[in-house]
């Protein structure tokens, strides 16, 4: 029920060669924290050798000065504007990026990794939401900077707020990574919470997390039966013709119907 955004280190050829075998919705080739400073150039060359697909993004360290403007422009053009922007602070920085590749097809995922970006996010979305596909929460960096202990309870407030900001501008919210690759209990709890508050996706860093996410039960059997019953009656009704319906003694208005259509389409996508 959550889209999967899978990170691959840009300097790891054996991992990049396995991209086509990954059962992820989106691939993010990572040239930032996953690659040491000594390997940035090798990662650049390897990443430029990838034949990017429409679901491929590249995370570029725009503000670390490890790549030249020429290299940044090449990466932007090679991935046709599909980029993940880390360490963002304010909207003027996005303006600098867009000047490197001024085109209407720019599709960005911006990462909220510091409190300044968190505070500025409404203004950033107001100015550039038409070019932003999603907003991701870099919770580990965020906690490191703020001194907040990285716990589910401590972060839930910030995640809800980010969902509110993104939904206001019709942008996806993507939940941050979980670093525990042994015990998936917390990971699965995070996935359910993310789904229930309105998240669209989840960042992943290991193939085992893809399978773990797909095994998560986001909806109870009883809820699914009800969803299916409603969907069968409304699936062929155009969105602009939806009215109020009573199905199995329960009233459904247009917002409920649209949500049910969205959920069932996600279910069918996962089955296929």
C-alpha positions as CSV (number, residue, x, y, z in Angstrom):
1,X,0.0,0.0,0.0
2,X,3.1,2.2,0.1
3,X,5.2,2.9,-2.9
4,X,8.8,1.7,-2.4
5,X,11.7,4.1,-3.0
6,X,14.9,2.0,-3.0
7,X,18.3,3.6,-2.5
8,X,21.4,2.2,-4.3
9,X,24.9,3.5,-3.6
10,X,26.2,5.1,-6.8
11,X,29.7,3.6,-6.4
12,X,28.6,-0.1,-6.1
13,X,28.6,-1.6,-9.6
14,X,27.3,-5.0,-8.4
15,X,24.3,-3.4,-6.9
16,X,23.6,-1.1,-9.8
17,X,23.8,-4.1,-12.1
18,X,20.9,-5.6,-10.2
19,X,18.5,-2.7,-10.6
20,X,16.3,-4.5,-13.1
21,X,15.8,-7.4,-10.7
22,X,14.6,-5.2,-7.8
23,X,10.8,-5.3,-7.1
24,X,10.7,-1.6,-6.2
25,X,8.4,1.1,-7.5
26,X,11.2,3.7,-7.7
27,X,15.0,3.4,-7.7
28,X,17.2,6.2,-6.3
29,X,20.9,6.1,-7.2
30,X,22.6,7.7,-4.3
31,X,25.6,10.0,-4.9
32,X,25.4,11.6,-1.4
33,X,26.0,10.1,2.0
34,X,26.2,6.5,0.7
35,X,29.4,7.4,-1.3
36,X,32.7,8.5,0.4
37,X,34.4,11.6,-0.8
38,X,37.2,9.5,-2.3
39,X,34.8,7.6,-4.5
40,X,32.6,10.5,-5.7
41,X,34.2,10.6,-9.2
42,X,34.0,6.9,-9.7
43,X,30.3,7.0,-8.6
44,X,29.7,9.9,-11.0
45,X,31.0,7.9,-14.0
46,X,29.2,4.7,-13.0
47,X,25.9,6.6,-12.5
48,X,26.3,8.3,-15.9
49,X,26.6,4.8,-17.5
50,X,23.2,3.8,-16.2
51,X,20.4,3.9,-18.8
52,X,17.8,5.6,-16.7
53,X,14.1,4.5,-16.7
54,X,11.1,6.6,-15.9
55,X,11.1,5.4,-12.3
56,X,14.8,6.2,-11.7
57,X,15.9,9.1,-9.6
58,X,19.4,10.2,-8.6
59,X,20.3,11.8,-5.2
60,X,22.7,14.6,-5.9
61,X,24.8,16.4,-3.3
62,X,24.2,19.9,-4.8
63,X,25.4,21.9,-1.8
64,X,28.5,19.9,-0.8
65,X,30.7,21.2,-3.7
66,X,32.0,17.8,-4.5
67,X,30.8,18.0,-8.1
68,X,31.3,20.8,-10.6
69,X,28.4,22.7,-12.1
70,X,29.1,20.9,-15.4
71,X,28.8,17.5,-13.7
72,X,25.6,18.6,-11.9
73,X,24.1,19.7,-15.2
74,X,25.1,16.4,-16.8
75,X,23.4,14.4,-14.0
76,X,20.2,16.5,-14.3
77,X,20.0,16.0,-18.0
78,X,20.9,12.3,-17.9
79,X,18.0,11.6,-15.5
80,X,15.7,14.0,-17.3
81,X,15.2,16.1,-14.1
82,X,14.3,13.2,-11.8
83,X,16.4,14.1,-8.8
84,X,16.4,13.8,-5.0
85,X,17.6,16.9,-3.3
86,X,19.3,16.4,0.1
87,X,20.4,19.0,2.7
88,X,17.9,21.6,1.4
89,X,17.3,24.6,3.6
90,X,15.3,27.2,1.7
91,X,13.6,27.9,-1.6
92,X,16.4,30.0,-3.1
93,X,18.5,26.8,-3.2
94,X,15.9,25.2,-5.4
95,X,16.0,28.2,-7.7
96,X,19.8,27.6,-8.1
97,X,19.1,24.0,-9.1
98,X,16.4,24.9,-11.6
99,X,18.8,27.4,-13.3
100,X,21.0,24.5,-14.1
101,X,18.2,22.8,-16.0
102,X,15.3,25.1,-16.7
103,X,12.6,22.7,-18.0
104,X,9.0,22.0,-17.1
105,X,9.7,18.3,-16.6
106,X,11.8,18.7,-13.6
107,X,10.6,16.2,-11.0
108,X,12.1,16.6,-7.6
109,X,12.0,14.7,-4.3
110,X,13.2,17.0,-1.6
111,X,14.4,15.8,1.7
112,X,13.6,17.5,5.0
113,X,16.7,16.8,7.0
114,X,17.0,19.9,9.2
115,X,14.7,22.2,11.2
116,X,15.2,25.2,8.8
117,X,13.9,23.2,5.9
118,X,11.0,21.9,8.0
119,X,10.0,25.5,8.9
120,X,10.4,26.7,5.3
121,X,8.6,23.8,3.7
122,X,5.2,25.6,3.2
123,X,7.0,28.4,1.3
124,X,9.1,25.9,-0.7
125,X,6.0,24.0,-1.7
126,X,4.0,27.1,-2.5
127,X,6.7,28.3,-4.9
128,X,7.8,24.9,-6.5
129,X,5.1,22.3,-5.8
130,X,4.5,21.9,-9.6
131,X,8.1,20.6,-9.9
132,X,8.1,18.5,-6.7
133,X,6.9,14.8,-6.8
134,X,7.5,14.1,-3.2
135,X,8.9,15.2,0.2
136,X,10.9,12.7,2.2
137,X,11.8,12.9,5.8
138,X,15.5,12.4,6.6
139,X,14.7,11.7,10.2
140,X,18.1,10.5,11.2
141,X,19.8,13.7,10.1
142,X,17.0,15.7,11.5
143,X,17.4,14.1,14.9
144,X,21.2,14.4,14.8
145,X,20.9,18.2,14.2
146,X,18.1,18.8,16.7
147,X,19.3,16.4,19.5
148,X,15.9,14.6,19.4
149,X,16.1,10.9,20.3
150,X,15.2,8.9,17.2
151,X,12.1,7.1,18.4
152,X,8.7,6.4,16.9
153,X,7.0,8.5,19.6
154,X,9.3,11.5,19.2
155,X,9.0,11.6,15.4
156,X,5.3,11.0,15.0
157,X,4.4,14.7,15.4
158,X,6.8,15.8,12.7
159,X,5.6,13.2,10.3
160,X,2.0,14.2,10.7
161,X,3.0,17.8,10.1
162,X,4.9,16.9,6.9
163,X,1.9,15.0,5.6
164,X,-0.3,18.0,6.2
165,X,2.1,20.3,4.4
166,X,2.4,18.0,1.4
167,X,-1.3,17.2,1.1
168,X,-2.0,20.9,1.0
169,X,0.0,21.2,-2.2
170,X,-0.9,17.8,-3.7
171,X,2.6,16.4,-3.2
172,X,3.5,12.9,-2.0
173,X,5.0,12.4,1.5
174,X,7.6,9.6,1.6
175,X,8.5,8.2,5.0
176,X,12.1,7.9,6.0
177,X,14.4,4.9,6.2
178,X,14.7,2.4,9.1
179,X,18.2,1.2,9.7
180,X,17.5,-2.1,11.5
181,X,18.0,-4.8,9.0
182,X,17.6,-7.7,11.4
183,X,14.4,-7.1,13.3
184,X,11.5,-5.8,11.1
185,X,9.0,-5.3,13.9
186,X,9.6,-1.5,14.2
187,X,9.9,-1.2,10.4
188,X,6.5,-2.8,9.9
189,X,5.0,-0.6,12.7
190,X,6.4,2.5,10.9
191,X,4.9,1.4,7.6
192,X,1.4,1.0,9.1
193,X,1.7,4.3,10.9
194,X,2.9,6.0,7.7
195,X,0.0,4.6,5.7
196,X,-2.6,5.5,8.3
197,X,-1.5,9.2,8.4
198,X,-1.6,9.5,4.6
199,X,2.0,8.7,3.4
200,X,2.4,7.7,-0.2
201,X,5.7,5.8,0.1
202,X,8.6,4.6,2.1
203,X,12.4,4.9,1.6
204,X,14.2,1.5,1.7
205,X,17.9,0.6,1.8
206,X,17.9,-3.2,1.6
207,X,16.1,-5.7,-0.6
208,X,14.8,-7.6,2.5
209,X,12.9,-4.4,3.4
210,X,11.0,-4.5,0.0
211,X,9.7,-8.0,0.9
212,X,9.0,-7.0,4.5
213,X,6.9,-4.0,3.4
214,X,4.9,-6.1,0.9
215,X,4.1,-8.5,3.7
216,X,2.7,-5.7,6.0
217,X,-1.1,-6.0,6.6
218,X,-2.2,-2.4,6.2
219,X,-6.0,-3.2,6.3
220,X,-7.9,-5.8,8.3
221,X,-9.8,-8.6,6.5
222,X,-13.1,-7.0,7.5
223,X,-12.0,-3.6,6.3
224,X,-10.9,-5.1,3.0
225,X,-14.2,-6.9,2.5
226,X,-16.0,-3.6,3.0
227,X,-13.7,-1.8,0.6
228,X,-14.3,-4.4,-2.1
229,X,-18.0,-4.3,-1.7
230,X,-18.1,-0.5,-2.1
231,X,-15.5,-0.5,-4.9
232,X,-17.5,-3.0,-7.0
233,X,-20.5,-0.6,-6.9
234,X,-18.6,2.6,-7.7
235,X,-15.5,1.6,-9.7
236,X,-17.1,2.5,-13.0
237,X,-18.6,5.8,-11.9
238,X,-16.6,8.8,-13.2
239,X,-15.1,10.9,-10.4
240,X,-17.1,14.0,-11.5
241,X,-20.4,12.1,-11.3
242,X,-20.0,10.6,-7.8
243,X,-22.9,11.2,-5.5
244,X,-23.9,10.0,-2.0
245,X,-24.4,6.2,-1.6
246,X,-25.6,3.9,1.1
247,X,-23.9,0.5,0.9
248,X,-24.2,-2.2,3.5
249,X,-26.0,0.3,5.8
250,X,-23.2,2.8,5.7
251,X,-23.2,6.2,3.9
252,X,-20.3,7.1,1.5
253,X,-19.8,10.6,0.1
254,X,-17.4,11.6,-2.6
255,X,-14.3,12.0,-0.5
256,X,-14.8,8.4,0.9
257,X,-15.4,7.0,-2.6
258,X,-12.3,8.6,-4.0
259,X,-10.2,7.2,-1.2
260,X,-11.6,3.8,-1.7
261,X,-10.9,3.9,-5.4
262,X,-7.3,5.0,-4.6
263,X,-6.8,2.2,-2.1
264,X,-8.2,-0.5,-4.3
265,X,-6.1,0.6,-7.3
266,X,-3.1,0.3,-5.0
267,X,-4.2,-3.2,-4.0
268,X,-4.6,-4.3,-7.6
269,X,-1.3,-2.8,-8.5
270,X,0.5,-4.9,-5.8
271,X,-1.3,-8.1,-6.9
272,X,-0.2,-7.5,-10.5
